Amino acid sequence: MSGRTDNRHRVATICRGATGLAHHTCLKWAAAGLITRQQPVPDAGGAAQRAFEAQMVHALANALRDDQRQGTLLGFTRAVPGADGLVLGLHPGLADRVLGALLPRMDDIYGGIRGVPGLRLAPQGREWVVGSVAGNAVVRLLHPDADWRPRLPDHADGLTQLWRRDRHRLHPAEAAELTAWTGRSGDPDRARSQDWLLSRVLRRPQLLGVTTAAHGWANTYTHGSMDLVVEWCCAMEAAELEQRLRRSGLAHRPPHVAEQPRDRPWFGGEIGLGGAFVTVRRQTCPVGTGVVLGRRAV
């Protein structure tokens, strides 16, 4: 086997392990130059697409914490990532909850938007498509049951279902939230880095799904919009997962994203890109002691 062929197989193996795609598909991508050693998983090509995918991660990490399914961290089993969009395979046991978490609702009691502002849902053949009315971002969701139809949330006291009320335009509260998303860091470079990093997280469902392998859940949460924290027990060691994430190109700095100075060094388990970061942290297993990561042990 030539060095070039061997290198393509290594790249394809990383791609397969991150996305869940077949090896031969990843091998074709490597041969075509769509993936490389520096970036074995295709990135989203546009800023609007990256921001949309990052907002999906933000919503799902906080909504699904401690209540995932085995092998699935954010509700997806596999990804078909492309420059102009993304296809995600839904886990059948989480599909309704995923959509319920993504669809934007305004909290009339406490204020603010839940879900992804500007996201709307539409059927398209066997797929369900979520897209942004604020731009051309789109993610296709594929359920293993071709006849599946989601059970969408009804109107509830204190919540306004914006995706039902304003189907083809942004509600003013959504527009304000989208502006806040890009302005929270106060630095355009940091805002770009958060979108690059979290979009890449969404495109690696198989790799991050290992954290739920032992007990079927992991603790996921965010601080604002600049980071993602994943905590788990009894699965892969944190150092190994960090290494695999780095090898998958998670922290590879893309063009036009400046390196951000840190007021402290990166700690073990922190993967940074610009001013954004992902923390992977393995904890002591508390099964048999009662409560684990906010959920009762089983």
Secondary structure, DSSP 8 states (H G I E B T S, - for coil): --HHHHHHHHHHHHHHHHH---HHHHHHHHHTTSS-SS-SS---SSHHHHHHHHHHHHHHHHHSTT--BTTBSSSEEEEEEETTEEEEEE-TTTHHHHHHHHS-EEETTT-SEES-TTEEEEEETTEEEEEETTSS-EEEEE-SSTT--------BTTEEEHHHHSSSS--HHHHHHHHHHHHTTS-HHHHHHHHHHHHHHHT-HHHHHGGGTTTS--EEE-STTSEEEEEESSSS-HHHHHHHHHHTTTT---TT------SS---TTEEEETTEEEEEEE----TTSSEETTEE--
